[in-house]
Amino acid sequence: MNVSVAEAKAKFSELIKRAEAGEEIVVTRHGKAVARVMPPEPERELLPRIGALKGKIWIAEDFDAPLDDFKDYMK
């Protein structure tokens, strides 16, 4: 559905209801599209943050050991 900016201002609540119902509304100015009012994307299920990667990541024992390539810079 295409509506002008003036019409969108006058019927904003109605346009929001239509977007909630799944309709896409294109707002135009002088016949050119300037914005779209769309229903939100379905929310994705998020992984739990704390402990989500437990057992999937490991850190090597020498992780923070100095690198041989940087010996000249560590004097």
PDB file with one MODEL, atoms N, CA, C and O in Angstrom:
MODEL        1
ATOM      1  N   MET A   1       0.846  -1.163   0.000  1.00  0.00           N
ATOM      2  CA  MET A   1       0.000   0.000   0.000  1.00  0.00           C
ATOM      3  C   MET A   1       0.897   1.234   0.000  1.00  0.00           C
ATOM      4  O   MET A   1       1.841   1.298   0.787  1.00  0.00           O
ATOM      5  N   ASN A   2       0.634   2.193  -0.843  1.00  0.00           N
ATOM      6  CA  ASN A   2       1.368   3.456  -0.906  1.00  0.00           C
ATOM      7  C   ASN A   2       0.517   4.573  -0.307  1.00  0.00           C
ATOM      8  O   ASN A   2      -0.673   4.684  -0.601  1.00  0.00           O
ATOM      9  N   VAL A   3       1.142   5.403   0.542  1.00  0.00           N
ATOM     10  CA  VAL A   3       0.454   6.557   1.106  1.00  0.00           C
ATOM     11  C   VAL A   3       1.407   7.744   1.084  1.00  0.00           C
ATOM     12  O   VAL A   3       2.623   7.578   1.177  1.00  0.00           O
ATOM     13  N   SER A   4       0.852   8.927   0.961  1.00  0.00           N
ATOM     14  CA  SER A   4       1.680  10.137   0.989  1.00  0.00           C
ATOM     15  C   SER A   4       2.071  10.446   2.436  1.00  0.00           C
ATOM     16  O   SER A   4       1.487   9.907   3.376  1.00  0.00           O
ATOM     17  N   VAL A   5       3.056  11.312   2.597  1.00  0.00           N
ATOM     18  CA  VAL A   5       3.496  11.708   3.929  1.00  0.00           C
ATOM     19  C   VAL A   5       2.333  12.341   4.690  1.00  0.00           C
ATOM     20  O   VAL A   5       2.122  12.034   5.863  1.00  0.00           O
ATOM     21  N   ALA A   6       1.586  13.211   4.039  1.00  0.00           N
ATOM     22  CA  ALA A   6       0.458  13.884   4.696  1.00  0.00           C
ATOM     23  C   ALA A   6      -0.588  12.864   5.153  1.00  0.00           C
ATOM     24  O   ALA A   6      -1.099  12.954   6.270  1.00  0.00           O
ATOM     25  N   GLU A   7      -0.901  11.909   4.302  1.00  0.00           N
ATOM     26  CA  GLU A   7      -1.878  10.882   4.664  1.00  0.00           C
ATOM     27  C   GLU A   7      -1.341  10.006   5.794  1.00  0.00           C
ATOM     28  O   GLU A   7      -2.091   9.610   6.686  1.00  0.00           O
ATOM     29  N   ALA A   8      -0.041   9.704   5.755  1.00  0.00           N
ATOM     30  CA  ALA A   8       0.573   8.892   6.810  1.00  0.00           C
ATOM     31  C   ALA A   8       0.487   9.598   8.155  1.00  0.00           C
ATOM     32  O   ALA A   8       0.224   8.961   9.174  1.00  0.00           O
ATOM     33  N   LYS A   9       0.707  10.921   8.166  1.00  0.00           N
ATOM     34  CA  LYS A   9       0.599  11.690   9.403  1.00  0.00           C
ATOM     35  C   LYS A   9      -0.832  11.633   9.942  1.00  0.00           C
ATOM     36  O   LYS A   9      -1.042  11.491  11.146  1.00  0.00           O
ATOM     37  N   ALA A  10      -1.797  11.743   9.056  1.00  0.00           N
ATOM     38  CA  ALA A  10      -3.194  11.777   9.470  1.00  0.00           C
ATOM     39  C   ALA A  10      -3.705  10.407   9.935  1.00  0.00           C
ATOM     40  O   ALA A  10      -4.592  10.330  10.785  1.00  0.00           O
ATOM     41  N   LYS A  11      -3.145   9.330   9.376  1.00  0.00           N
ATOM     42  CA  LYS A  11      -3.656   7.981   9.662  1.00  0.00           C
ATOM     43  C   LYS A  11      -2.585   7.076  10.272  1.00  0.00           C
ATOM     44  O   LYS A  11      -2.578   5.867  10.038  1.00  0.00           O
ATOM     45  N   PHE A  12      -1.687   7.666  11.052  1.00  0.00           N
ATOM     46  CA  PHE A  12      -0.549   6.903  11.572  1.00  0.00           C
ATOM     47  C   PHE A  12      -0.987   5.672  12.361  1.00  0.00           C
ATOM     48  O   PHE A  12      -0.471   4.579  12.130  1.00  0.00           O
ATOM     49  N   SER A  13      -1.920   5.832  13.277  1.00  0.00           N
ATOM     50  CA  SER A  13      -2.371   4.700  14.104  1.00  0.00           C
ATOM     51  C   SER A  13      -2.934   3.574  13.245  1.00  0.00           C
ATOM     52  O   SER A  13      -2.656   2.400  13.488  1.00  0.00           O
ATOM     53  N   GLU A  14      -3.717   3.935  12.251  1.00  0.00           N
ATOM     54  CA  GLU A  14      -4.287   2.928  11.352  1.00  0.00           C
ATOM     55  C   GLU A  14      -3.186   2.194  10.583  1.00  0.00           C
ATOM     56  O   GLU A  14      -3.238   0.974  10.426  1.00  0.00           O
ATOM     57  N   LEU A  15      -2.195   2.945  10.107  1.00  0.00           N
ATOM     58  CA  LEU A  15      -1.098   2.327   9.357  1.00  0.00           C
ATOM     59  C   LEU A  15      -0.297   1.370  10.243  1.00  0.00           C
ATOM     60  O   LEU A  15       0.134   0.310   9.789  1.00  0.00           O
ATOM     61  N   ILE A  16      -0.101   1.749  11.501  1.00  0.00           N
ATOM     62  CA  ILE A  16       0.620   0.866  12.423  1.00  0.00           C
ATOM     63  C   ILE A  16      -0.166  -0.425  12.632  1.00  0.00           C
ATOM     64  O   ILE A  16       0.423  -1.507  12.646  1.00  0.00           O
ATOM     65  N   LYS A  17      -1.468  -0.332  12.793  1.00  0.00           N
ATOM     66  CA  LYS A  17      -2.294  -1.539  12.953  1.00  0.00           C
ATOM     67  C   LYS A  17      -2.194  -2.444  11.732  1.00  0.00           C
ATOM     68  O   LYS A  17      -2.122  -3.667  11.855  1.00  0.00           O
ATOM     69  N   ARG A  18      -2.190  -1.831  10.559  1.00  0.00           N
ATOM     70  CA  ARG A  18      -2.094  -2.627   9.331  1.00  0.00           C
ATOM     71  C   ARG A  18      -0.727  -3.302   9.228  1.00  0.00           C
ATOM     72  O   ARG A  18      -0.626  -4.444   8.782  1.00  0.00           O
ATOM     73  N   ALA A  19       0.327  -2.588   9.644  1.00  0.00           N
ATOM     74  CA  ALA A  19       1.673  -3.183   9.638  1.00  0.00           C
ATOM     75  C   ALA A  19       1.736  -4.341  10.630  1.00  0.00           C
ATOM     76  O   ALA A  19       2.343  -5.372  10.342  1.00  0.00           O
ATOM     77  N   GLU A  20       1.115  -4.177  11.792  1.00  0.00           N
ATOM     78  CA  GLU A  20       1.079  -5.266  12.776  1.00  0.00           C
ATOM     79  C   GLU A  20       0.384  -6.500  12.211  1.00  0.00           C
ATOM     80  O   GLU A  20       0.717  -7.630  12.566  1.00  0.00           O
ATOM     81  N   ALA A  21      -0.575  -6.271  11.338  1.00  0.00           N
ATOM     82  CA  ALA A  21      -1.306  -7.378  10.718  1.00  0.00           C
ATOM     83  C   ALA A  21      -0.526  -8.020   9.573  1.00  0.00           C
ATOM     84  O   ALA A  21      -0.984  -9.000   8.985  1.00  0.00           O
ATOM     85  N   GLY A  22       0.658  -7.472   9.251  1.00  0.00           N
ATOM     86  CA  GLY A  22       1.495  -8.080   8.228  1.00  0.00           C
ATOM     87  C   GLY A  22       1.607  -7.314   6.931  1.00  0.00           C
ATOM     88  O   GLY A  22       2.308  -7.754   6.019  1.00  0.00           O
ATOM     89  N   GLU A  23       0.945  -6.193   6.821  1.00  0.00           N
ATOM     90  CA  GLU A  23       0.971  -5.411   5.582  1.00  0.00           C
ATOM     91  C   GLU A  23       2.183  -4.475   5.553  1.00  0.00           C
ATOM     92  O   GLU A  23       2.587  -3.940   6.586  1.00  0.00           O
ATOM     93  N   GLU A  24       2.749  -4.286   4.380  1.00  0.00           N
ATOM     94  CA  GLU A  24       3.853  -3.335   4.205  1.00  0.00           C
ATOM     95  C   GLU A  24       3.294  -2.048   3.620  1.00  0.00           C
ATOM     96  O   GLU A  24       2.578  -2.073   2.619  1.00  0.00           O
ATOM     97  N   ILE A  25       3.625  -0.917   4.249  1.00  0.00           N
ATOM     98  CA  ILE A  25       3.155   0.382   3.796  1.00  0.00           C
ATOM     99  C   ILE A  25       4.341   1.192   3.310  1.00  0.00           C
ATOM    100  O   ILE A  25       5.341   1.319   4.017  1.00  0.00           O
ATOM    101  N   VAL A  26       4.239   1.745   2.103  1.00  0.00           N
ATOM    102  CA  VAL A  26       5.293   2.579   1.542  1.00  0.00           C
ATOM    103  C   VAL A  26       4.831   4.029   1.630  1.00  0.00           C
ATOM    104  O   VAL A  26       3.772   4.385   1.114  1.00  0.00           O
ATOM    105  N   VAL A  27       5.641   4.867   2.293  1.00  0.00           N
ATOM    106  CA  VAL A  27       5.319   6.282   2.427  1.00  0.00           C
ATOM    107  C   VAL A  27       6.031   7.026   1.301  1.00  0.00           C
ATOM    108  O   VAL A  27       7.226   6.835   1.073  1.00  0.00           O
ATOM    109  N   THR A  28       5.280   7.878   0.601  1.00  0.00           N
ATOM    110  CA  THR A  28       5.837   8.579  -0.553  1.00  0.00           C
ATOM    111  C   THR A  28       5.798  10.088  -0.363  1.00  0.00           C
ATOM    112  O   THR A  28       4.947  10.618   0.351  1.00  0.00           O
ATOM    113  N   ARG A  29       6.731  10.766  -1.014  1.00  0.00           N
ATOM    114  CA  ARG A  29       6.742  12.230  -1.077  1.00  0.00           C
ATOM    115  C   ARG A  29       6.915  12.590  -2.547  1.00  0.00           C
ATOM    116  O   ARG A  29       7.900  12.211  -3.181  1.00  0.00           O
ATOM    117  N   HIS A  30       5.962  13.315  -3.069  1.00  0.00           N
ATOM    118  CA  HIS A  30       5.964  13.697  -4.498  1.00  0.00           C
ATOM    119  C   HIS A  30       6.076  12.471  -5.401  1.00  0.00           C
ATOM    120  O   HIS A  30       6.746  12.504  -6.433  1.00  0.00           O
ATOM    121  N   GLY A  31       5.416  11.398  -4.998  1.00  0.00           N
ATOM    122  CA  GLY A  31       5.376  10.185  -5.807  1.00  0.00           C
ATOM    123  C   GLY A  31       6.578   9.266  -5.665  1.00  0.00           C
ATOM    124  O   GLY A  31       6.607   8.203  -6.286  1.00  0.00           O
ATOM    125  N   LYS A  32       7.575   9.644  -4.865  1.00  0.00           N
ATOM    126  CA  LYS A  32       8.769   8.811  -4.686  1.00  0.00           C
ATOM    127  C   LYS A  32       8.774   8.206  -3.280  1.00  0.00           C
ATOM    128  O   LYS A  32       8.482   8.888  -2.298  1.00  0.00           O
ATOM    129  N   ALA A  33       9.102   6.948  -3.202  1.00  0.00           N
ATOM    130  CA  ALA A  33       9.145   6.248  -1.914  1.00  0.00           C
ATOM    131  C   ALA A  33      10.229   6.852  -1.030  1.00  0.00           C
ATOM    132  O   ALA A  33      11.365   7.041  -1.465  1.00  0.00           O
ATOM    133  N   VAL A  34       9.867   7.154   0.221  1.00  0.00           N
ATOM    134  CA  VAL A  34      10.833   7.714   1.164  1.00  0.00           C
ATOM    135  C   VAL A  34      10.968   6.865   2.427  1.00  0.00           C
ATOM    136  O   VAL A  34      11.949   7.006   3.158  1.00  0.00           O
ATOM    137  N   ALA A  35      10.004   5.989   2.695  1.00  0.00           N
ATOM    138  CA  ALA A  35      10.067   5.146   3.895  1.00  0.00           C
ATOM    139  C   ALA A  35       9.136   3.957   3.736  1.00  0.00           C
ATOM    140  O   ALA A  35       8.214   3.966   2.921  1.00  0.00           O
ATOM    141  N   ARG A  36       9.406   2.923   4.548  1.00  0.00           N
ATOM    142  CA  ARG A  36       8.536   1.756   4.588  1.00  0.00           C
ATOM    143  C   ARG A  36       8.162   1.474   6.036  1.00  0.00           C
ATOM    144  O   ARG A  36       9.007   1.542   6.928  1.00  0.00           O
ATOM    145  N   VAL A  37       6.907   1.162   6.262  1.00  0.00           N
ATOM    146  CA  VAL A  37       6.440   0.718   7.568  1.00  0.00           C
ATOM    147  C   VAL A  37       6.105  -0.756   7.392  1.00  0.00           C
ATOM    148  O   VAL A  37       5.226  -1.127   6.613  1.00  0.00           O
ATOM    149  N   MET A  38       6.833  -1.590   8.142  1.00  0.00           N
ATOM    150  CA  MET A  38       6.707  -3.040   7.965  1.00  0.00           C
ATOM    151  C   MET A  38       6.512  -3.709   9.313  1.00  0.00           C
ATOM    152  O   MET A  38       6.878  -3.151  10.348  1.00  0.00           O
ATOM    153  N   PRO A  39       5.938  -4.899   9.303  1.00  0.00           N
ATOM    154  CA  PRO A  39       5.849  -5.638  10.557  1.00  0.00           C
ATOM    155  C   PRO A  39       7.254  -6.058  10.995  1.00  0.00           C
ATOM    156  O   PRO A  39       8.124  -6.262  10.148  1.00  0.00           O
ATOM    157  N   PRO A  40       7.488  -6.190  12.287  1.00  0.00           N
ATOM    158  CA  PRO A  40       8.812  -6.595  12.745  1.00  0.00           C
ATOM    159  C   PRO A  40       9.094  -8.045  12.374  1.00  0.00           C
ATOM    160  O   PRO A  40       8.177  -8.849  12.206  1.00  0.00           O
ATOM    161  N   GLU A  41      10.361  -8.358  12.251  1.00  0.00           N
ATOM    162  CA  GLU A  41      10.748  -9.747  11.997  1.00  0.00           C
ATOM    163  C   GLU A  41      10.480 -10.557  13.256  1.00  0.00           C
ATOM    164  O   GLU A  41      10.579 -10.031  14.364  1.00  0.00           O
ATOM    165  N   PRO A  42      10.145 -11.825  13.097  1.00  0.00           N
ATOM    166  CA  PRO A  42       9.931 -12.658  14.283  1.00  0.00           C
ATOM    167  C   PRO A  42      11.208 -12.697  15.125  1.00  0.00           C
ATOM    168  O   PRO A  42      12.316 -12.757  14.593  1.00  0.00           O
ATOM    169  N   GLU A  43      11.034 -12.662  16.433  1.00  0.00           N
ATOM    170  CA  GLU A  43      12.198 -12.681  17.300  1.00  0.00           C
ATOM    171  C   GLU A  43      12.828 -14.068  17.291  1.00  0.00           C
ATOM    172  O   GLU A  43      12.144 -15.090  17.360  1.00  0.00           O
ATOM    173  N   ARG A  44      14.152 -14.066  17.204  1.00  0.00           N
ATOM    174  CA  ARG A  44      14.885 -15.327  17.212  1.00  0.00           C
ATOM    175  C   ARG A  44      15.158 -15.728  18.654  1.00  0.00           C
ATOM    176  O   ARG A  44      15.304 -14.884  19.538  1.00  0.00           O
ATOM    177  N   GLU A  45      15.222 -17.006  18.861  1.00  0.00           N
ATOM    178  CA  GLU A  45      15.557 -17.502  20.190  1.00  0.00           C
ATOM    179  C   GLU A  45      17.048 -17.282  20.419  1.00  0.00           C
ATOM    180  O   GLU A  45      17.879 -17.721  19.624  1.00  0.00           O
ATOM    181  N   LEU A  46      17.372 -16.611  21.493  1.00  0.00           N
ATOM    182  CA  LEU A  46      18.763 -16.317  21.800  1.00  0.00           C
ATOM    183  C   LEU A  46      19.357 -17.400  22.684  1.00  0.00           C
ATOM    184  O   LEU A  46      18.670 -18.001  23.511  1.00  0.00           O
ATOM    185  N   LEU A  47      20.643 -17.634  22.491  1.00  0.00           N
ATOM    186  CA  LEU A  47      21.343 -18.564  23.366  1.00  0.00           C
ATOM    187  C   LEU A  47      21.499 -17.939  24.741  1.00  0.00           C
ATOM    188  O   LEU A  47      21.639 -16.721  24.856  1.00  0.00           O
ATOM    189  N   PRO A  48      21.475 -18.736  25.759  1.00  0.00           N
ATOM    190  CA  PRO A  48      21.779 -18.169  27.069  1.00  0.00           C
ATOM    191  C   PRO A  48      23.221 -17.673  27.059  1.00  0.00           C
ATOM    192  O   PRO A  48      24.101 -18.337  26.511  1.00  0.00           O
ATOM    193  N   ARG A  49      23.465 -16.530  27.649  1.00  0.00           N
ATOM    194  CA  ARG A  49      24.799 -15.938  27.578  1.00  0.00           C
ATOM    195  C   ARG A  49      25.793 -16.618  28.507  1.00  0.00           C
ATOM    196  O   ARG A  49      26.887 -16.989  28.083  1.00  0.00           O
ATOM    197  N   ILE A  50      25.426 -16.781  29.749  1.00  0.00           N
ATOM    198  CA  ILE A  50      26.378 -17.341  30.714  1.00  0.00           C
ATOM    199  C   ILE A  50      26.427 -18.849  30.534  1.00  0.00           C
ATOM    200  O   ILE A  50      25.417 -19.538  30.679  1.00  0.00           O
ATOM    201  N   GLY A  51      27.604 -19.348  30.221  1.00  0.00           N
ATOM    202  CA  GLY A  51      27.803 -20.781  30.075  1.00  0.00           C
ATOM    203  C   GLY A  51      27.382 -21.350  28.741  1.00  0.00           C
ATOM    204  O   GLY A  51      27.396 -22.569  28.571  1.00  0.00           O
ATOM    205  N   ALA A  52      27.008 -20.513  27.785  1.00  0.00           N
ATOM    206  CA  ALA A  52      26.513 -21.006  26.503  1.00  0.00           C
ATOM    207  C   ALA A  52      27.571 -21.787  25.735  1.00  0.00           C
ATOM    208  O   ALA A  52      27.234 -22.696  24.976  1.00  0.00           O
ATOM    209  N   LEU A  53      28.839 -21.449  25.919  1.00  0.00           N
ATOM    210  CA  LEU A  53      29.907 -22.120  25.166  1.00  0.00           C
ATOM    211  C   LEU A  53      30.758 -23.036  26.045  1.00  0.00           C
ATOM    212  O   LEU A  53      31.864 -23.422  25.665  1.00  0.00           O
ATOM    213  N   LYS A  54      30.238 -23.378  27.211  1.00  0.00           N
ATOM    214  CA  LYS A  54      30.991 -24.232  28.128  1.00  0.00           C
ATOM    215  C   LYS A  54      31.358 -25.544  27.440  1.00  0.00           C
ATOM    216  O   LYS A  54      30.510 -26.227  26.867  1.00  0.00           O
ATOM    217  N   GLY A  55      32.643 -25.874  27.514  1.00  0.00           N
ATOM    218  CA  GLY A  55      33.135 -27.106  26.918  1.00  0.00           C
ATOM    219  C   GLY A  55      33.421 -27.011  25.429  1.00  0.00           C
ATOM    220  O   GLY A  55      33.879 -27.987  24.834  1.00  0.00           O
ATOM    221  N   LYS A  56      33.167 -25.872  24.812  1.00  0.00           N
ATOM    222  CA  LYS A  56      33.386 -25.715  23.370  1.00  0.00           C
ATOM    223  C   LYS A  56      34.620 -24.880  23.066  1.00  0.00           C
ATOM    224  O   LYS A  56      35.092 -24.858  21.930  1.00  0.00           O
ATOM    225  N   ILE A  57      35.138 -24.201  24.062  1.00  0.00           N
ATOM    226  CA  ILE A  57      36.307 -23.345  23.868  1.00  0.00           C
ATOM    227  C   ILE A  57      37.377 -23.757  24.864  1.00  0.00           C
ATOM    228  O   ILE A  57      37.082 -24.060  26.021  1.00  0.00           O
ATOM    229  N   TRP A  58      38.609 -23.763  24.409  1.00  0.00           N
ATOM    230  CA  TRP A  58      39.721 -24.040  25.320  1.00  0.00           C
ATOM    231  C   TRP A  58      40.822 -23.041  25.048  1.00  0.00           C
ATOM    232  O   TRP A  58      40.928 -22.498  23.948  1.00  0.00           O
ATOM    233  N   ILE A  59      41.638 -22.803  26.054  1.00  0.00           N
ATOM    234  CA  ILE A  59      42.762 -21.879  25.931  1.00  0.00           C
ATOM    235  C   ILE A  59      44.036 -22.668  26.183  1.00  0.00           C
ATOM    236  O   ILE A  59      44.152 -23.370  27.187  1.00  0.00           O
ATOM    237  N   ALA A  60      44.983 -22.550  25.276  1.00  0.00           N
ATOM    238  CA  ALA A  60      46.250 -23.280  25.399  1.00  0.00           C
ATOM    239  C   ALA A  60      46.994 -22.828  26.657  1.00  0.00           C
ATOM    240  O   ALA A  60      46.872 -21.677  27.079  1.00  0.00           O
ATOM    241  N   GLU A  61      47.757 -23.734  27.246  1.00  0.00           N
ATOM    242  CA  GLU A  61      48.529 -23.431  28.458  1.00  0.00           C
ATOM    243  C   GLU A  61      49.495 -22.262  28.232  1.00  0.00           C
ATOM    244  O   GLU A  61      49.717 -21.450  29.131  1.00  0.00           O
ATOM    245  N   ASP A  62      50.062 -22.184  27.031  1.00  0.00           N
ATOM    246  CA  ASP A  62      51.050 -21.134  26.748  1.00  0.00           C
ATOM    247  C   ASP A  62      50.423 -19.917  26.053  1.00  0.00           C
ATOM    248  O   ASP A  62      51.121 -19.187  25.349  1.00  0.00           O
ATOM    249  N   PHE A  63      49.144 -19.697  26.238  1.00  0.00           N
ATOM    250  CA  PHE A  63      48.423 -18.618  25.578  1.00  0.00           C
ATOM    251  C   PHE A  63      49.104 -17.262  25.762  1.00  0.00           C
ATOM    252  O   PHE A  63      49.256 -16.508  24.801  1.00  0.00           O
ATOM    253  N   ASP A  64      49.511 -16.953  26.981  1.00  0.00           N
ATOM    254  CA  ASP A  64      50.087 -15.639  27.238  1.00  0.00           C
ATOM    255  C   ASP A  64      51.610 -15.651  27.348  1.00  0.00           C
ATOM    256  O   ASP A  64      52.205 -14.708  27.871  1.00  0.00           O
ATOM    257  N   ALA A  65      52.231 -16.703  26.863  1.00  0.00           N
ATOM    258  CA  ALA A  65      53.697 -16.768  26.862  1.00  0.00           C
ATOM    259  C   ALA A  65      54.245 -15.837  25.782  1.00  0.00           C
ATOM    260  O   ALA A  65      53.632 -15.680  24.726  1.00  0.00           O
ATOM    261  N   PRO A  66      55.393 -15.222  26.045  1.00  0.00           N
ATOM    262  CA  PRO A  66      55.989 -14.334  25.035  1.00  0.00           C
ATOM    263  C   PRO A  66      56.273 -15.068  23.721  1.00  0.00           C
ATOM    264  O   PRO A  66      56.659 -16.237  23.724  1.00  0.00           O
ATOM    265  N   LEU A  67      56.080 -14.383  22.626  1.00  0.00           N
ATOM    266  CA  LEU A  67      56.339 -14.965  21.309  1.00  0.00           C
ATOM    267  C   LEU A  67      57.784 -14.717  20.914  1.00  0.00           C
ATOM    268  O   LEU A  67      58.348 -13.664  21.212  1.00  0.00           O
ATOM    269  N   ASP A  68      58.386 -15.702  20.235  1.00  0.00           N
ATOM    270  CA  ASP A  68      59.768 -15.558  19.797  1.00  0.00           C
ATOM    271  C   ASP A  68      59.931 -14.387  18.829  1.00  0.00           C
ATOM    272  O   ASP A  68      60.977 -13.739  18.833  1.00  0.00           O
ATOM    273  N   ASP A  69      58.952 -14.108  18.022  1.00  0.00           N
ATOM    274  CA  ASP A  69      59.026 -13.046  17.035  1.00  0.00           C
ATOM    275  C   ASP A  69      59.158 -11.648  17.671  1.00  0.00           C
ATOM    276  O   ASP A  69      59.583 -10.703  17.007  1.00  0.00           O
ATOM    277  N   PHE A  70      58.799 -11.524  18.945  1.00  0.00           N
ATOM    278  CA  PHE A  70      58.791 -10.213  19.598  1.00  0.00           C
ATOM    279  C   PHE A  70      59.888 -10.056  20.657  1.00  0.00           C
ATOM    280  O   PHE A  70      59.854  -9.115  21.451  1.00  0.00           O
ATOM    281  N   LYS A  71      60.851 -10.965  20.670  1.00  0.00           N
ATOM    282  CA  LYS A  71      61.911 -10.899  21.674  1.00  0.00           C
ATOM    283  C   LYS A  71      62.676  -9.572  21.596  1.00  0.00           C
ATOM    284  O   LYS A  71      63.059  -9.014  22.625  1.00  0.00           O
ATOM    285  N   ASP A  72      62.896  -9.068  20.375  1.00  0.00           N
ATOM    286  CA  ASP A  72      63.645  -7.815  20.215  1.00  0.00           C
ATOM    287  C   ASP A  72      62.899  -6.613  20.803  1.00  0.00           C
ATOM    288  O   ASP A  72      63.528  -5.618  21.164  1.00  0.00           O
ATOM    289  N   TYR A  73      61.602  -6.690  20.902  1.00  0.00           N
ATOM    290  CA  TYR A  73      60.810  -5.566  21.400  1.00  0.00           C
ATOM    291  C   TYR A  73      60.563  -5.636  22.905  1.00  0.00           C
ATOM    292  O   TYR A  73      60.027  -4.693  23.487  1.00  0.00           O
ATOM    293  N   MET A  74      60.941  -6.723  23.529  1.00  0.00           N
ATOM    294  CA  MET A  74      60.633  -6.937  24.933  1.00  0.00           C
ATOM    295  C   MET A  74      61.859  -6.739  25.847  1.00  0.00           C
ATOM    296  O   MET A  74      61.941  -7.349  26.913  1.00  0.00           O
ATOM    297  N   LYS A  75      62.771  -5.922  25.444  1.00  0.00           N
ATOM    298  CA  LYS A  75      63.979  -5.705  26.258  1.00  0.00           C
ATOM    299  C   LYS A  75      63.813  -4.525  27.152  1.00  0.00           C
ATOM    300  O   LYS A  75      64.725  -4.190  27.908  1.00  0.00           O
TER     301      LYS A  75
ENDMDL
END
